[in-house]
Amino acid sequence: MLSLARALQYQQEKKGKFLSNNSHDEKQGKIIGFLGAKGGVGTTTVVLNVASALAQKKKNVIAVELKPCCGTFSLIMNQFPTHNLANLLKLDPESLSPSILKDYLHSSMPGLRIMFGPQNAGEIRGIAPEQVAPVVKGLASLAEYLLIDLLMDFSEALPRRG
């Protein structure tokens, strides 16, 4: 918790400097991606724990499973969402506005909203690069912090190597 508090303090100081040097009003939250080593064991738990800690600090947080495979937020949280990332990705990427994205968010606790990944094998589909940008940008505009649970090999959302 102390490390998280220090990181938040640093970000607030940095944000103050940025705002004083920046004239446009577009609100954009901090985006933090979590990648796990060797298959991501424990990464999802870390994302949800950090999201909960931020929400307890009265921050507005969104956690999203940006994965083309079955998500595990629902298992950890014992929730059974009817709307999830798979449903959202059936839409035209140009229609993925913040107002549409809000419909796919589930409130978990005060200050924390969740976007669940696909829930069953029939929902698994690839995520095109043109879908990633509007989802991430739109969600970041809806929260102070956007925490993203990623797969290590999810190349559409990560810079290409080599």
C-alpha positions in Angstrom: 0.0 0.0 0.0 2.9 2.4 0.7 4.3 1.9 -2.7 0.9 2.5 -4.3 0.4 5.6 -2.2 3.8 7.0 -3.3 3.1 6.2 -6.9 -0.3 8.0 -6.7 1.4 11.0 -5.1 4.0 11.1 -7.8 1.3 10.9 -10.5 -0.7 13.7 -8.9 2.4 15.9 -8.8 3.2 15.1 -12.4 -0.4 15.6 -13.4 -0.4 19.1 -11.8 2.7 20.0 -13.9 1.1 18.6 -17.0 -2.1 20.5 -16.5 -0.3 23.8 -16.0 1.5 23.3 -19.3 -1.4 22.0 -21.3 -4.2 24.2 -22.6 -6.8 21.6 -23.9 -9.6 20.3 -21.6 -9.8 16.7 -22.8 -9.9 14.5 -19.7 -7.9 11.4 -19.9 -7.2 9.0 -17.1 -3.9 7.2 -16.4 -3.6 3.9 -18.3 -1.8 1.1 -16.5 -1.3 -2.2 -18.3 -0.5 -5.4 -16.4 1.4 -8.2 -18.2 2.2 -11.5 -16.5 5.2 -13.6 -17.0 4.9 -17.2 -18.0 1.3 -17.1 -18.9 0.2 -14.3 -16.5 -0.2 -16.4 -13.4 -1.6 -14.0 -10.7 -1.8 -10.9 -13.0 -5.6 -10.8 -12.9 -5.6 -10.9 -9.1 -3.0 -8.1 -9.0 -5.1 -6.0 -11.4 -8.2 -6.4 -9.2 -6.3 -5.8 -6.0 -4.7 -2.5 -7.3 -8.1 -1.5 -8.7 -9.8 -2.1 -5.3 -7.0 -0.2 -3.4 -7.4 2.8 -5.7 -11.2 2.8 -5.3 -10.8 2.7 -1.6 -8.6 5.8 -1.9 -11.7 7.5 -3.5 -10.3 7.2 -7.1 -12.6 6.6 -10.1 -11.2 3.3 -11.5 -12.0 1.0 -14.4 -10.5 -2.5 -14.7 -10.8 -4.2 -18.1 -9.8 -7.7 -19.3 -8.5 -6.8 -22.8 -8.0 -10.4 -23.8 -9.3 -12.5 -26.7 -9.6 -15.5 -24.4 -12.0 -16.3 -21.5 -11.7 -13.8 -18.8 -11.3 -14.7 -15.1 -12.5 -11.4 -13.4 -15.9 -13.1 -13.2 -14.5 -16.2 -11.5 -12.5 -14.2 -8.9 -15.4 -11.8 -8.2 -18.2 -14.5 -8.4 -20.2 -12.5 -10.9 -22.0 -13.6 -14.0 -22.0 -10.6 -16.5 -24.3 -10.6 -19.4 -22.5 -7.8 -21.3 -18.7 -8.2 -21.8 -15.9 -7.4 -24.1 -17.0 -10.0 -26.6 -20.4 -8.4 -27.0 -18.7 -5.0 -27.4 -16.3 -6.2 -30.1 -19.2 -7.2 -32.3 -19.9 -3.5 -32.8 -18.3 -1.3 -35.5 -15.0 0.2 -34.0 -16.0 3.7 -35.1 -19.2 3.4 -32.9 -17.2 2.6 -29.7 -17.8 5.9 -28.0 -17.5 6.5 -24.2 -21.3 6.5 -24.0 -21.5 3.0 -25.6 -18.6 1.8 -23.5 -20.5 2.7 -20.3 -23.2 0.1 -21.1 -20.5 -2.6 -20.8 -19.2 -1.6 -17.4 -20.3 -3.3 -14.2 -20.2 -1.5 -10.8 -18.3 -3.6 -8.3 -17.8 -1.2 -5.4 -17.9 2.6 -5.0 -15.4 4.0 -7.4 -14.7 0.7 -9.3 -16.2 -0.4 -12.5 -15.3 -3.6 -14.4 -15.4 -4.6 -18.0 -15.3 -8.4 -18.1 -13.6 -10.4 -20.8 -15.3 -13.1 -22.9 -17.1 -15.6 -20.6 -17.2 -18.8 -22.7 -15.5 -20.5 -25.6 -18.2 -19.4 -28.0 -17.4 -15.7 -27.3 -13.6 -16.0 -28.0 -12.5 -13.9 -30.9 -9.5 -11.9 -32.0 -9.3 -8.3 -31.1 -8.3 -6.1 -34.1 -5.9 -3.2 -33.6 -8.6 -0.7 -34.8 -10.8 -1.9 -31.9 -8.2 -1.6 -29.2 -7.6 2.2 -29.6 -11.2 3.4 -29.2 -11.8 1.0 -26.3 -8.7 2.1 -24.4 -9.2 5.8 -25.2 -12.9 5.8 -24.4 -12.5 3.9 -21.1 -9.6 6.2 -20.1 -11.9 9.2 -20.6 -14.4 7.7 -18.1 -12.0 7.2 -15.2 -9.0 8.6 -13.3 -7.3 5.2 -13.7 -7.8 2.5 -16.4 -6.2 -0.8 -15.4 -5.8 -3.3 -18.2 -5.3 -7.0 -17.8 -3.4 -8.1 -20.9 -2.0 -11.4 -22.2 1.7 -11.4 -22.8 1.2 -12.5 -26.5 -1.7 -10.1 -27.2 0.3 -8.2 -29.9 -2.6 -6.1 -31.1 -2.5 -4.0 -27.9 1.3 -4.0 -27.5 4.0 -2.4 -29.6 5.6 -4.8 -32.1 9.1 -6.0 -31.3 12.0 -6.2 -33.7 
